[in-house]
Amino acid sequence: MPKLKIGELPDDKPVKVSTELPAAVHRDLIAYAEALTRQGGQVVDPTKLIAAMLARFMATIEDFLN
């Protein structure tokens, strides 16, 4: 299995945001959370991945940071 790009999630005070996701995206989040659980043993709520993935995406956009 390839190394996953999102590792252990930091313990951080959240801000509540409500959104709708396409069913396919939700299924992918569930699958990713299951893979993280298998890899690290930490049970991950798939909805908690959204913020971590968005933060990683934004950190990799050079134009966004400049």
C-alpha positions as CSV (number, residue, x, y, z in Angstrom):
1,M,0.0,0.0,0.0
2,P,1.4,3.5,-0.8
3,K,2.2,5.9,2.0
4,L,-0.7,8.1,2.7
5,K,-0.2,11.9,2.6
6,I,-2.4,12.7,5.5
7,G,-1.0,11.2,8.8
8,E,-2.2,11.6,12.3
9,L,-4.6,14.5,12.8
10,P,-3.6,17.2,15.2
11,D,-5.8,17.9,18.2
12,D,-7.1,21.4,17.5
13,K,-10.1,23.5,18.5
14,P,-12.5,23.3,15.5
15,V,-14.7,25.9,13.8
16,K,-18.0,24.4,12.8
17,V,-18.7,24.5,9.0
18,S,-21.6,22.9,7.3
19,T,-21.3,21.7,3.7
20,E,-22.7,19.1,1.2
21,L,-20.3,16.7,-0.5
22,P,-21.0,14.5,-3.5
23,A,-21.6,10.9,-2.6
24,A,-18.4,9.8,-4.4
25,V,-16.3,12.2,-2.3
26,H,-17.9,10.9,0.9
27,R,-17.2,7.3,-0.1
28,D,-13.5,8.3,-0.8
29,L,-13.2,9.9,2.6
30,I,-14.6,6.8,4.2
31,A,-12.1,4.6,2.3
32,Y,-9.2,7.0,3.2
33,A,-10.2,6.9,6.9
34,E,-10.3,3.1,6.8
35,A,-6.8,3.0,5.2
36,L,-5.5,5.3,7.9
37,T,-7.0,3.1,10.6
38,R,-5.3,0.0,9.0
39,Q,-1.9,1.9,8.7
40,G,-1.7,3.5,12.1
41,G,-4.3,1.9,14.3
42,Q,-6.0,5.2,15.1
43,V,-9.7,5.2,14.3
44,V,-10.4,8.3,12.2
45,D,-13.7,10.0,11.6
46,P,-13.9,10.5,7.8
47,T,-15.3,14.1,8.3
48,K,-12.2,15.0,10.3
49,L,-10.1,14.4,7.1
50,I,-11.7,17.3,5.3
51,A,-9.9,20.0,7.2
52,A,-6.5,18.2,7.1
53,M,-6.8,17.5,3.3
54,L,-7.9,21.1,2.6
55,A,-5.0,22.5,4.7
56,R,-2.5,20.3,2.9
57,F,-3.9,21.3,-0.4
58,M,-3.7,25.0,0.4
59,A,-0.2,24.6,1.7
60,T,0.9,23.2,-1.6
61,I,-0.5,26.0,-3.7
62,E,2.4,28.3,-4.3
63,D,0.3,31.2,-5.6
64,F,-2.0,31.0,-2.6
65,L,0.9,31.5,-0.2
66,N,2.6,34.4,-2.1
